[in-house]
Amino acid sequence: MIQLTINQQPLKVPKGTTLLKAAQQLGLNVPTLCYSEDLEKHTSCMVCVVEEIHSGKLLPACTALAEDGMAIDTESSLVIKARQSALDLLISEHVGDCEGPCQLICPAHMNIPLMLRQIVSGQFQAAVRTVRERIAIPAILGRICPAPCENGCRRKEVDDPVSICLLKRFAADTDLSSSNPKIPEKKPRSGKRAVIVGAGPAGLSAAYYLILMGHECTLIDDQSSAGGQLQTAVPEEILPKSVLEAEIAWIMKLGLKFQSKTRLGEQITLQKLQDQYDAVILTLGEVEPEIVESMGLEGSQRGIKINADTFETSLTGVFAGGNAVHPGKLAVRSSGHGWSIAQSVDQFLKGVPVTGPVKRFQSRIGRIQESEIPEFQKEGTSDPRQNPSGGIETGFTEAEAIREASRCLHCDCRKPETCKLRDYSEIYKVNAQRFKGEERFSVEKVKQSEDVIYEPGKCIKCGICVRITAKAGEKLGVTFTGRGFNVKVVVPFNESLSAGLEKTAADCIEACPTGALALVNSEERNQ
């Protein structure tokens, strides 16, 4: 047996044990990208380095063997810096968007590419679930949103952007008009109570998500019905009252309590709400400075002053959003505020630090070159932009929606939630620009199979797929070619991807630590 210490914890392991295995025996998490337990060891990424204190050396934990008397530190400042540098190098040549430009520009940050894929495959209930993960009132917004997301759509580099807003409306209308609209599952009751002042898009959205989180919600408004300016400022021919009322009623069915004709400062005071409820949310529209002051809140030039990350006001347990903090006419922005506020309020009600919504690491390609457009076109049909045959008022038919959604070029990553490179880039606060050259590698998409897509620009040359195909005895498999930064993983003899992965496509996709190898329609939520 070998005796050593890891993070000052004594440990005995059999001779031949790697430092990675030894650390795991203590329950320590050492990051890996090129390691696979069932495959021959292949040190390449250097993300798993640890420090041997006596010698001051950095060792790759996945291959270095434990030795008597070693004192290992898996989280020293030297280790952290080394891992950051390794990840900075990997990211410097990474060519891929973690999330599509359309999703990034959407004020509600909806997963648009996933919704489009679900519509294409006829999974309309799954599509509306995806929409409602970020947008509580999609049938309403599908009629009034100016579609800023379409400004980010790369399809406009080819002809016209995908009609995202109408497709969102299609998914929502399909669900609302069904005989059995899908009611989302609510978490167990928390016993906590929140009150929301203002029943516009921000208030309705905050209420929707807080109810799903298990909290009791009361919505207060000075009008007789919920909806805010949606009730009065939008013409009937654009937003029919039947649609507005149906979507609001759908939220009410979740258990939302509505108290009408109640004006803050008249029938009720902020102090009284604070006394009666565990959290107060102010989404009451534009607020005059003197009213902000009368409530004991700190104001800004635009309205109520908040922490931009958490939507907290200067009063503990009081949050604000929508036009109360940033006057404007974008209902989708206010709806996005409602989702974000709900994340912070949920944290507050649970008694954990209020940090607001998690901000994920984003790898971005940036502006694409004209020569790259054909690569993106491999994933979208050549059809022109589809207009509803019955007019905008009617919306898309199923066939029209599928045809329009099929135009998407799928700029996003197929593994945004399981990409280990993205996860570690967040943990170690990667600097994506540190080693960036003046020119990046070009976007390339290899789609020689209906099910599998390979994007070399997202490959980190970990060698896992190479070892899997070799172990499985693939006739061709995949291998490395080139030198230095020009190394690529390819199928030998310029054969097709399907020829190289005859038996092991699923295994290689499962093991790939990034989105370089993926199933064309692989999202778990797509099932």
N, C-alpha and C positions, 0 to 999 in steps of 0.2 A: 504493500500500500504506500501511496505517496501522501505526505503531510504538507499542507500549505495553508495560507490564509487568503481569503478573498474579502475585500472590504472589512478587514480586521476580524473576520469570522474564521475560526479554525475549521479545517476540513480534511478528511482523509478520503482519497479516491484510489481506485485500482490503477496500476501502472498502465500507461497508454491512453489515459483519459485526456481529452482536450480541455482547454480552459473554458470553452463554451459550455461543455457538458458539466464541468465542475461548478460553474456559476449557476447553471440551471438547477443543480442539486440543492443550492441554497435559496432557490426561488428568485434569483436575480435575472433581470431581463437585459440581455446583451443584444443590440440590434444586429441583424444580418440581412444581406440582400442576395449574396451569391451562394449561400449555404442551403443544402438540402440534406436532411438526415439520411435519406435512402440512397444518396449518390456519392460517388467518389469526391473527395474534398478538392476544392478549386479556389484558392485565395485570389480574389481579384478586386472586390469592391473596397476593402479595407475599412468598412464601416464598423466592423466588430472589434476593432483594436482595443486592447486593455494595457495598462501600465504595470510593469514589474518594478516595484519600488526600489529594491536593492540596486538594480543595474540602471534604472531610469529608461529602460527600453520599452518601446511599444511593440506589442505582439498581436498577431491576428488570432483572436480567440477560437475561431472555427478550426484552425489547423495546429496551432501551437499546443504542445503537450505539457501537462502539469509536471513539475519537478519538485523534489524535496526542498523545503525551505523557501519556496517562492512566497512573496508577499504581493498579491495582485490588487490593483484598484481599478474598478470598472467605470468609475465616474470622476476621475481626477480632472483638474483643469487641463492638463496635457491631453488626456483622452478626449475630452469634449472638443478641444480645438482641432485635434486630428480628425475626429468624425465630421466636424463642420467642414474642414478642408476637403475631405473625401467627397462629401455630399455636394459641396460647391462645384467641384470638378465634374461630377456626374450631371448636375443640373446645367452646367455651362454648355453642354452639347445636346441637351434634351430638346427635342423639337415636338412640342405637343401642347395643347390647351387642356388643363385639368377640367375646365368647364367651358362650354361654348360661349362665344362672344355675345350671343343673344341672351343667355342666362345671366352673364355678368352685367349687362346693361339694363336688364329688367329691374325696376325699382323694388319688386317683390322677390327677386332672385329665384324665380320659378325654374324648375328643371325642364326647360322647353324641349331639348333634344329627346329626352326620355318620353315625354308626352307624345311627340311626333312618331317615334318608333312604335309606341303602343297603339296609336291610331292606325298606322300602316298595317299592323298585325291584327286589327279588328278587336283589340282589347280595350273597348271604350270605357268600361268601368275602371280598369286599371289606369287609364289615361286621366279620368276625372279625379281619381285618388291622388295621382301625381300632382295635378293642378292644385288640389285643395291642401296639399302639404304646405303650400305657401300663400295661396289665394283662397280666402274664405267665400268670396262672392264672385265666382268666375262668370256666371251667366250675365251678371250686371256689368262687370268690367269688360267682358267680351263684346259689349255694345258701345261702351263709352270711352274705352282706353285708346289714346292716340298711338299706341303700339311703338313705344321707343325701342323695344326689343328688335323690331324689324330693321332699325338703323344699324344694328350690329350684325345682322344676318349676312354671312359671306356669300349667300346665293346671289346677292345683288351684284357681285363681281362678275357673275355669269349673265344674268338677265334682270330678274326682279326678286326681291326677298320673298321668303315663304310667308304665306298669309297666317302668321302665328296667332294673331288676336282672334280671327274668325274660327280658327281651329280650337282654341281654348273655349270659345263660346259653343262650338259644336259639341265638345265633350261634356260641358256643363248642361246644355239643353237636352242632350241625349239622356243624361241621368235624371234631370228634373221631370222630364216627360214620361219616364218609364213608370210602370205600374208598381215597381218596388225600388225606389231610390236607395242607393247604398248609404246606410247610416254608419258613420265611422265609430270605431270602438273607443269607449272612454276608459281612462284609467280609474282605479278605485277612488272613492271619495277621500279627499284629504282632510276634510273638516275645516278647511280655510275658506274665507269669504272675501270676494273682491267686488268693488263697485266701480262702474264705469260711467262717467258723466259725458254724455254726447254719443248719439246713436248713429253717427255717420259711418263711412267706410272703416276708419281707424278703430272706432269703438266696437263695431260689429265684429271686426276681425280679431281684436284682442279678446273679446268675449268668447268667440268660437274656439280659439286655441286654448284658453284657460279652462273652459268646460271640458275639453278633451283631456286636459292634464289632470282632471279630477277635482277642480276647484269650483265652488259655487259662485255664480256671477249674477249680479243685478245691474241692469242697464237703465240709466236715468236720462231722460231727455225732456226739454221744455215743450216739444211738440206732441201731438196726440198719437203719432205713429213713428216707428223707427225708420231710419234711412237718411236723416239729415237733409242736405241739399239735393240728394238724389231724388227726393220727393217733389222738389219744386223747381230745380234749376235745369233739369234735362227734359227736352220735349218728349211727349208720348210716342211720337213716331220713331224716336231713337231708342228710348228705354220704356217699353210698355209697362204700365203699372202692374199688369198681371205677372210679368217676369220679376219685377222688383219685389212685389209682395210674396211671390212663391219662394224666392231665395231667402228672404228674411224669415218667412214662416219656417223654412227648413232649419235655420239656425235656432229659432225659438223652440223647435221640437226637441232639441238636445237638452233642454232644461233651463234655458235662459229666462230670467225673470225681467219683465219690462215695467218700469214705472214712468208713466207719461205725465206731461204737463207739470213738470217739476223743474224749476229754474234754480241753479246754484246761486246762492246769495239772497234768494227770496224765500222759497219754500223750504230750502235746506242749506246748511252752511258746510264749508269744507271741514271745519272742526268736528261737526257732528258726524260727518261721514267717517272721519278718522277714528272717532270713538266707537262707531258701530261696525266697522269692517276692518279686516286685516290688511287690506291694501286698497288704495284709491288710484284710479286712472283717469286723467283729464284729457278727453278728446273732444272738447266742446266747441271746436272751431276757433276762428280768430278771436283773440282776447285783447281788450284795451289795457294799456299799462296801469291805469288806476285800479282796474279789477284785479289784475295780477297782484298788485301791491296790497289790496284789501284782503286778499286771501293769505297774506303772509309769505308769498312766494317770491323768489328772486326772478326778475324779468330780464329780457334781452331786447335788442332792437326789433326782433321779429315777434316776440311773444313771451311765453314762459321759458326761462332758462333751464336747460337740462344737461345732464352728462350725455354727450353724444354717443357713447358706447352702450349705456345702460338705460337711457331715458328717465333716469331718476331726477327729481327736482331737488330744490334746496331743503325740502321737508322729508324726513324719513318715512318711507312707506307710501309716498305719493309720487306717481309717475305721470308723464304727459307725452303726447305725440300728436301727429296729424297737423292740421292747420293751427292748432294752439301753440305750436313751437316753430312752425315753418309755413306761413300762409302760401297757398298755391291752389291750383285747380286739378292737379293730378290725383285722381281717386286711387290709382294703383300705388302711388307713393304712400298715401295715407293707409292703404290696406297693408302695405309692407311694414309700415310703422306698427300696426296692430300686432302683426306676427312677432316682431322684434320685442315689443313691450311685453308680450306674453311670456317670452323666454326669460326676461329679467324678473318679472313679477313671480313667475314660478320659482326661480331661484330664491327670491326674497321670502316667499311663503314657506319654502322648505328649510329656511334658516341657514343656507349656504352662502358663500360670498357672491355678491351680485356682480357678475362680469359681463352680462349681456350675451347675445348670440355668439357662438364660436365663429371666428374668422379663419376660414381654411386657407392653406397655402395655395397660391395660384401660379402655375407655370403658364406662360402666355407666348404664343408664337409671334404675335404682333401683326404688322401689315404683311400680307402675302404678296408674293411676286407673281407676275403674269404667267410665268412658266409653271407655277405650282397649281394654277386653276384646274388643269386637266386631272391632277391627282385628286383634288377634292371632288371633281365631277364623277369619279368612279363610284361614289356612294349616293348619288342622287340621280333621278330620272332626268331626261332631257325635256320633259313637258314644260310648257310656259305656265306662268302663274294662272291659277284657276279662279274664276269668279263664280259665285253661286248662280246657277241657272235661273233661280226664282228671284234673284235680287238680294241685296244686302239684308233687307228686312226678313227674308225667309231663312237665310243662312245655307250652309252646305248640306247636301245629301250625304249619306254614308259613302257612296262611291266617289263623290267629289272631294270629300274630306280625305279619304285614303289617297287619292291621286295627288292632292296638294301636299299632304304630309310627306309623300314619297319624294318630293323635290329636295328635301333637306340633305345637306352635304355632310352632316354628322361630324362637325369640327371638334366635338367634345371627346373626352376620354371614356372608353367603355368600362373602365374600372375606377371611377373617381373615389369610391369609398373603400376599396381594398388595395389601392396602390401603396406599396410599402415605401416607395421613394417619396411620395407626397407626405405620408405620415411622418417619416423621419425628418423631412425638410421642415415640417412644422415644429417638431420637438426640438431640433437643434438650430432653429432660426437661421435657415440657410440664406445666404446672400446670392441670389440668382445672377447678379451682374458681376460678381467678383472675378471670374475667369472668362467672361464672355468676350469673344473676339469681335472684330468689326463685322464679320459676315457669319451667319449661322448656316447650319446644314439645311438642305432643302427638304420640304415635306415630301414624303413618299408613302404611298399606300399600296400594299400588295394584297389583292383580293382575287385569288385564283380559285377560290372555293366559295360556295354560297353561304357557308356557315362561319368561316374563319377569316379574320383580317389580321395582317401583320404590318406594323408601322415601324420601320427601321429607326426612325428618328427618336422613338421612345425607348429603344433597346439600350440597356446599360452594359451589355456584353458580360452578363453574369455567368453565362455558359450552362445554365441549368437545362435549357431545352436541348443543347448539344449533347449533354450527358444522358438525358432521358432517352433521346432517339438512339444513341449508341448502346445503352443498356438493353433497350427493347429489341435491338437487332433490326432496326428499320433498314430497308434496302438502300435508301439514299440518306435519310435523316437530314440534319442541318449541321453546318460547320462554320468556323471562322474564316474570314478572308480579309486581306489587307494588313496594314501595320499602323501602330500608334492610334491617333484619333480617327484614322480612316478604317479601322477594323469594323467589319459588319458580319452579322450572322446571315448566312444564305443557304439555300439548297444547292448542293453540288451540281455541276454541269448545266447550270442555268435552267434546271428543271422547275416545275411548278411547285407551289407551296403544298398543294394537296398530294403531290407525289412524294415529297419529303416527309410528310406527316400522315402517312397512310394509317398507322395504328396508334399513334401517340398524340394526336392533335388535342384531345381533351386533357390529357395529362400535362402537356406543355402549357396549355392555356391556364390551367389551374395553378401550376407552379410559377408562372411568370410573375415576378415581383412588381411589374409595372403594367401599363396597358398596351405594351408593344404587341403582345399576342392576345387576341380576344375573340369571343364569339360575336357575331354580328348583332345578335339579339340576346345578350347574356344577362341583362340586369335581373337580379333576384326579384325585384318588385314588379317585374314584367310578367311574373307567373300567376 
